[in-house]
Amino acid sequence: MPHIFNSRLQMTVALGILLALFAHPVSARAGQSSQELTALQKIIAGNHRAKRNSVRDVYRHPFETLKFFGLKPGMTVVEIWPGGGWYSDIIAPYVKKHGTYYAAGRNQDTGNKRILASIKRYDAKLKARPDLFGGVIVTQLSQKKTNIAPPGSADLVLTFRNIHNWVKFGFERTVFEAMFKALKPGGVLGVVEHREDPEEFPDPQTLSGYAQEQQVKDMAADVGFEFVAASQINANPKDTRKHPKGVWTLPPTLRLKDQDREKYLAIGESDRMTLVFRRPLK
């Protein structure tokens, strides 16, 4: 009897493993091959990146961050509000040959001159290097424009230090819904955001630029995302988060200019959460 019982138990376990494999296809966070990681490192080290951007690698850890998010060259990737293209310089050429890169930028119909100037600079950047950015698809994301990519098409949606802006103006749910809609079932949302002290009372508008990690997890869960994992890749224990001009007191903004400049340069860029969420398979 013990032998029969063990045999049946082994068969049950094996069947369970097989069913699990078929029920859960490989996700966007499946491990990258050594060749894929080497190719990513080469792009990060490429001379197409401006020096003012690459010197920030010590704070932003692009290789470790994109590895953690599971970026692969054949993916359809959406980056939300790419700004000046700090991550575009890396992701767009990495997926250019075998994948697709959507740059979901700011509202082009805005009357805000600063935003319009930023959009113009980004467009000029793309046009200047078709060898790197020729395949980039530019879309728009605002309170009323949420078609950042065809529904259910993206393997990976990424947002870097943007959430506090959406919260400030009260349309964070709209953005999270747009990101959820763009992803395939099983697709991944990767988030990097300035992290507030969890012991502080949550600021409903995140006016300091810092958001609490639980706030972000709740935003994602409210639209249906599953939390997968967190990393301390972009943590900075030197950041007290108590600065006269919020997160913009620190580099690269240095809003106080020369006042206590060396002090804030010694702290470096902000303490940041790095989170992975997944759109459920069903």
C-alpha positions as CSV (number, residue, x, y, z in Angstrom):
1,M,0.0,0.0,0.0
2,P,2.7,2.6,0.8
3,H,4.3,2.0,-2.6
4,I,0.9,2.4,-4.4
5,F,0.2,5.6,-2.4
6,N,3.6,7.1,-3.2
7,S,3.2,6.3,-6.9
8,R,-0.2,8.0,-7.0
9,L,1.1,11.0,-5.1
10,Q,4.0,11.4,-7.5
11,M,1.7,11.1,-10.5
12,T,-0.6,13.7,-9.0
13,V,2.2,16.1,-8.3
14,A,3.6,15.6,-11.9
15,L,0.2,16.2,-13.4
16,G,-0.2,19.4,-11.3
17,I,3.1,20.7,-12.5
18,L,2.1,20.1,-16.2
19,L,-1.3,21.7,-15.8
20,A,0.4,24.7,-14.1
21,L,2.8,25.1,-17.0
22,F,0.1,25.0,-19.6
23,A,-2.2,27.3,-17.6
24,H,0.5,29.9,-17.1
25,P,2.5,30.7,-20.3
26,V,5.8,32.4,-20.0
27,S,5.4,35.9,-18.7
28,A,7.2,39.1,-19.6
29,R,9.5,38.6,-16.6
30,A,10.9,35.2,-17.8
31,G,14.7,35.3,-17.6
32,Q,16.7,36.8,-20.4
33,S,19.4,34.9,-22.1
34,S,23.1,35.9,-21.7
35,Q,23.1,37.1,-25.3
36,E,20.1,39.3,-24.7
37,L,21.6,40.8,-21.5
38,T,24.9,41.4,-23.3
39,A,23.1,43.2,-26.1
40,L,21.3,45.4,-23.5
41,Q,24.6,46.2,-21.8
42,K,26.2,47.3,-25.1
43,I,23.3,49.6,-25.9
44,I,23.5,51.2,-22.4
45,A,27.3,51.7,-23.0
46,G,26.7,53.1,-26.5
47,N,28.1,56.5,-27.5
48,H,24.7,57.6,-28.8
49,R,23.7,58.3,-25.2
50,A,24.5,61.9,-24.1
51,K,27.0,62.2,-21.3
52,R,24.5,64.1,-19.2
53,N,22.3,61.0,-19.4
54,S,24.8,58.2,-18.9
55,V,26.3,59.9,-15.7
56,R,22.8,59.3,-14.1
57,D,23.2,55.5,-14.5
58,V,24.8,55.3,-11.1
59,Y,21.5,56.4,-9.6
60,R,19.0,54.9,-12.1
61,H,20.6,51.5,-12.8
62,P,19.1,51.0,-16.2
63,F,20.6,47.5,-16.8
64,E,19.4,46.1,-13.5
65,T,16.0,47.8,-13.7
66,L,15.2,46.6,-17.2
67,K,16.5,43.1,-16.4
68,F,14.2,43.1,-13.4
69,F,11.2,44.2,-15.5
70,G,12.0,41.3,-17.9
71,L,12.7,43.4,-21.1
72,K,13.4,41.3,-24.2
73,P,14.2,42.4,-27.7
74,G,11.1,40.9,-29.3
75,M,8.6,42.6,-27.0
76,T,6.0,45.2,-27.7
77,V,6.9,47.9,-25.1
78,V,5.0,51.0,-24.1
79,E,6.8,53.7,-22.2
80,I,4.6,56.3,-20.5
81,W,5.6,60.0,-20.8
82,P,9.2,59.4,-22.0
83,G,10.1,63.1,-21.4
84,G,13.5,63.8,-23.0
85,G,14.0,60.2,-23.9
86,W,16.4,59.0,-21.2
87,Y,15.1,55.5,-21.4
88,S,14.1,55.8,-25.1
89,D,17.8,55.9,-25.9
90,I,18.0,52.3,-24.4
91,I,14.7,50.6,-25.1
92,A,13.9,51.9,-28.6
93,P,17.2,50.6,-30.2
94,Y,17.0,47.4,-28.1
95,V,13.6,46.3,-29.5
96,K,13.9,48.0,-32.9
97,K,14.7,44.9,-35.0
98,H,12.4,42.3,-33.4
99,G,9.9,44.2,-31.3
100,T,7.9,47.5,-31.1
101,Y,8.3,50.6,-29.0
102,Y,5.4,52.9,-28.2
103,A,6.3,56.3,-26.7
104,A,3.1,57.4,-25.0
105,G,3.8,61.1,-24.7
106,R,2.1,64.2,-23.3
107,N,-1.0,65.8,-24.9
108,Q,0.0,67.5,-28.1
109,D,-3.1,69.8,-28.0
110,T,-2.1,71.4,-24.7
111,G,-1.6,75.1,-24.4
112,N,1.3,74.6,-22.0
113,K,4.3,76.0,-23.7
114,R,6.8,74.1,-21.6
115,I,5.1,70.8,-22.5
116,L,4.9,71.7,-26.2
117,A,8.6,72.6,-26.2
118,S,9.4,69.2,-24.6
119,I,7.3,67.4,-27.2
120,K,9.1,69.3,-30.0
121,R,12.5,68.4,-28.6
122,Y,11.6,64.7,-28.3
123,D,10.3,64.6,-31.9
124,A,13.5,66.2,-33.1
125,K,15.5,63.6,-31.2
126,L,13.6,60.8,-33.0
127,K,14.0,62.3,-36.4
128,A,17.7,63.0,-36.0
129,R,18.6,59.3,-35.5
130,P,16.3,57.0,-37.7
131,D,18.9,54.3,-37.3
132,L,18.0,54.2,-33.6
133,F,14.4,55.5,-33.4
134,G,13.0,54.8,-36.9
135,G,10.5,52.3,-35.6
136,V,9.2,54.4,-32.7
137,I,5.4,54.9,-32.6
138,V,4.4,58.0,-30.8
139,T,1.0,58.1,-29.1
140,Q,-0.6,60.4,-26.5
141,L,-1.7,60.0,-22.9
142,S,-3.8,62.5,-21.0
143,Q,-7.1,62.6,-19.1
144,K,-9.0,62.3,-22.4
145,K,-6.5,60.5,-24.7
146,T,-5.9,56.9,-23.4
147,N,-5.2,54.8,-26.5
148,I,-1.5,54.4,-25.8
149,A,-1.2,51.2,-27.9
150,P,-3.7,48.8,-29.4
151,P,-5.7,47.1,-26.7
152,G,-4.1,43.8,-25.5
153,S,-1.0,44.3,-27.6
154,A,1.8,45.2,-25.1
155,D,4.1,42.7,-23.3
156,L,5.5,45.4,-21.1
157,V,4.3,48.9,-20.0
158,L,6.9,51.1,-18.2
159,T,6.6,54.3,-16.2
160,F,9.5,56.1,-14.7
161,R,8.9,58.8,-12.0
162,N,5.6,59.9,-13.4
163,I,2.9,58.8,-10.9
164,H,3.1,61.8,-8.6
165,N,2.2,64.0,-11.6
166,W,-1.0,62.0,-12.3
167,V,-2.0,62.0,-8.6
168,K,-1.4,65.8,-8.4
169,F,-4.0,66.4,-11.1
170,G,-6.3,63.6,-10.1
171,F,-6.3,61.3,-13.1
172,E,-4.1,58.4,-11.9
173,R,-6.9,55.9,-12.2
174,T,-7.4,56.9,-15.9
175,V,-3.7,56.2,-16.5
176,F,-3.7,52.9,-14.7
177,E,-6.8,51.8,-16.7
178,A,-5.0,52.8,-19.9
179,M,-1.9,50.8,-19.0
180,F,-4.1,47.8,-18.1
181,K,-6.0,48.0,-21.3
182,A,-2.8,48.1,-23.4
183,L,-1.3,45.0,-21.9
184,K,-1.8,41.5,-23.0
185,P,-3.2,39.1,-20.4
186,G,-0.1,38.1,-18.4
187,G,1.7,41.3,-19.5
188,V,3.8,43.3,-17.1
189,L,3.7,46.8,-15.7
190,G,7.0,48.1,-14.4
191,V,7.0,51.1,-12.1
192,V,9.8,53.3,-10.8
193,E,8.7,56.2,-8.5
194,H,10.0,58.5,-5.8
195,R,9.3,56.8,-2.5
196,E,7.9,58.6,0.5
197,D,8.6,57.5,4.1
198,P,6.0,54.8,4.9
199,E,5.7,56.3,8.4
200,E,4.5,59.7,7.1
201,F,0.9,60.4,6.5
202,P,0.1,59.9,2.8
203,D,-0.2,63.1,0.8
204,P,-3.3,62.7,-1.4
205,Q,-1.7,65.0,-4.0
206,T,2.0,63.9,-3.6
207,L,3.0,67.5,-3.9
208,S,6.5,66.7,-2.7
209,G,7.0,64.4,-5.7
210,Y,7.2,61.4,-3.3
211,A,4.5,58.7,-3.2
212,Q,4.1,56.0,-0.7
213,E,4.6,52.4,-2.0
214,Q,1.3,51.2,-0.6
215,Q,-0.4,54.1,-2.5
216,V,1.0,52.9,-5.8
217,K,0.1,49.2,-5.0
218,D,-3.5,50.3,-4.2
219,M,-3.8,52.3,-7.5
220,A,-2.7,49.3,-9.4
221,A,-4.9,46.8,-7.6
222,D,-8.0,49.1,-8.0
223,V,-7.9,48.6,-11.8
224,G,-7.2,44.9,-11.6
225,F,-3.4,44.5,-11.5
226,E,-1.7,41.8,-9.5
227,F,1.4,42.7,-7.5
228,V,4.3,40.5,-8.5
229,A,7.6,41.8,-6.9
230,A,9.5,44.7,-5.6
231,S,13.2,45.5,-5.8
232,Q,15.6,47.8,-3.9
233,I,17.6,48.4,-7.1
234,N,16.8,52.1,-7.0
235,A,16.8,52.6,-3.3
236,N,18.8,55.5,-1.8
237,P,19.1,55.4,2.0
238,K,20.8,58.8,2.0
239,D,17.5,60.4,1.0
240,T,15.7,61.7,4.0
241,R,12.8,62.9,1.8
242,K,12.6,66.1,3.9
243,H,13.7,68.8,1.5
244,P,12.7,72.4,1.0
245,K,11.6,71.9,-2.6
246,G,10.5,68.3,-2.4
247,V,12.2,65.8,-4.6
248,W,13.3,68.6,-7.0
249,T,15.7,69.8,-4.4
250,L,17.9,66.8,-5.3
251,P,19.8,66.2,-8.5
252,P,19.3,66.4,-11.4
253,T,16.9,69.3,-10.9
254,L,18.7,71.0,-7.9
255,R,15.9,73.6,-7.6
256,L,17.8,75.6,-4.9
257,K,20.6,76.1,-7.4
258,D,23.8,76.9,-5.5
259,Q,22.2,76.8,-2.0
260,D,23.5,73.7,-0.2
261,R,24.5,72.3,-3.6
262,E,27.2,70.0,-2.4
263,K,25.0,68.7,0.3
264,Y,22.3,67.6,-2.2
265,L,24.9,66.3,-4.7
266,A,26.2,64.1,-1.9
267,I,22.8,62.6,-1.3
268,G,22.3,61.9,-5.0
269,E,19.0,61.2,-6.7
270,S,15.9,60.3,-4.8
271,D,15.0,57.1,-3.0
272,R,12.8,55.1,-5.4
273,M,10.5,52.1,-5.4
274,T,10.8,49.6,-8.2
275,L,7.7,47.5,-8.6
276,V,6.3,44.9,-11.0
277,F,2.6,44.2,-11.5
278,R,0.9,41.9,-13.9
279,R,-2.4,41.9,-15.8
280,P,-4.1,38.7,-14.8
281,L,-4.4,35.9,-17.4
282,K,-8.2,36.0,-17.0
